[in-house]
Amino acid sequence: KGGVGKTTTTVNLGAGLARLGVSTLIIDLDAQANATSALGIEKRAGGSLYRVLHGEGSAIDQIVNTTTKHLDIIP
């Protein structure tokens, strides 16, 4: 269901936890990559879960760092 705040909640909760010093990883499964964009990362920058699912690398290799300390994302 779209437009109910799932992405906004995920990004804000992730950022809040990261600011408290909790290492946080967001995995953006949305084809539109809105969480990735919300964190200021280009949709094609770095890795993706698609690559992992197709055997093109490990999940750890797909992690992209954000500008927020302790907050990373797999686009």
C-alpha positions as CSV (number, residue, x, y, z in Angstrom):
1,K,0.0,0.0,0.0
2,G,1.5,3.3,-1.0
3,G,1.4,6.7,0.7
4,V,1.1,5.5,4.3
5,G,4.5,6.5,5.5
6,K,6.5,3.3,5.5
7,T,9.6,4.7,3.8
8,T,9.5,8.0,5.8
9,T,9.1,6.0,9.1
10,T,12.0,3.6,8.1
11,V,14.4,6.4,7.1
12,N,13.6,8.6,10.2
13,L,13.7,5.6,12.6
14,G,17.0,4.5,11.1
15,A,18.5,8.0,11.3
16,G,17.3,8.4,14.9
17,L,18.9,5.1,15.9
18,A,22.1,5.9,14.1
19,R,22.3,9.3,15.9
20,L,22.1,7.4,19.2
21,G,25.1,5.4,18.1
22,V,23.3,2.2,17.0
23,S,24.8,0.8,13.8
24,T,21.8,0.7,11.5
25,L,21.4,-0.9,8.0
26,I,18.4,0.0,5.9
27,I,17.6,-2.4,3.0
28,D,15.6,-0.7,0.3
29,L,13.4,-3.3,-1.4
30,D,11.2,-0.7,-3.2
31,A,11.7,-0.7,-6.9
32,Q,11.5,3.1,-6.9
33,A,14.3,3.2,-4.3
34,N,12.7,6.1,-2.3
35,A,14.6,5.3,0.9
36,T,17.9,5.4,-1.1
37,S,16.9,8.8,-2.6
38,A,15.7,10.1,0.8
39,L,19.2,9.4,2.2
40,G,20.8,11.5,-0.6
41,I,22.2,8.5,-2.5
42,E,21.8,8.1,-6.3
43,K,19.7,5.1,-7.1
44,R,22.5,3.6,-9.2
45,A,25.3,4.4,-6.7
46,G,27.1,1.3,-5.4
47,G,25.4,-2.0,-4.8
48,S,22.0,-3.4,-4.7
49,L,20.1,-6.4,-3.3
50,Y,19.3,-7.4,-6.8
51,R,23.0,-8.3,-7.3
52,V,23.0,-10.4,-4.2
53,L,19.9,-12.3,-5.2
54,H,21.5,-13.0,-8.6
55,G,24.7,-14.3,-7.1
56,E,26.8,-11.3,-8.2
57,G,28.2,-10.5,-4.8
58,S,27.6,-10.7,-1.1
59,A,25.3,-8.5,0.8
60,I,28.3,-6.9,2.6
61,D,29.7,-5.8,-0.7
62,Q,26.5,-4.0,-1.6
63,I,26.4,-1.7,1.5
64,V,26.6,2.0,0.7
65,N,27.6,4.5,3.5
66,T,25.4,7.5,4.1
67,T,26.4,10.9,5.4
68,T,25.0,10.0,8.8
69,K,27.4,8.2,11.0
70,H,26.3,4.6,11.9
71,L,23.7,4.6,9.1
72,D,24.2,2.5,5.9
73,I,21.9,1.2,3.2
74,I,21.7,-1.5,0.6
75,P,19.9,0.2,-2.3
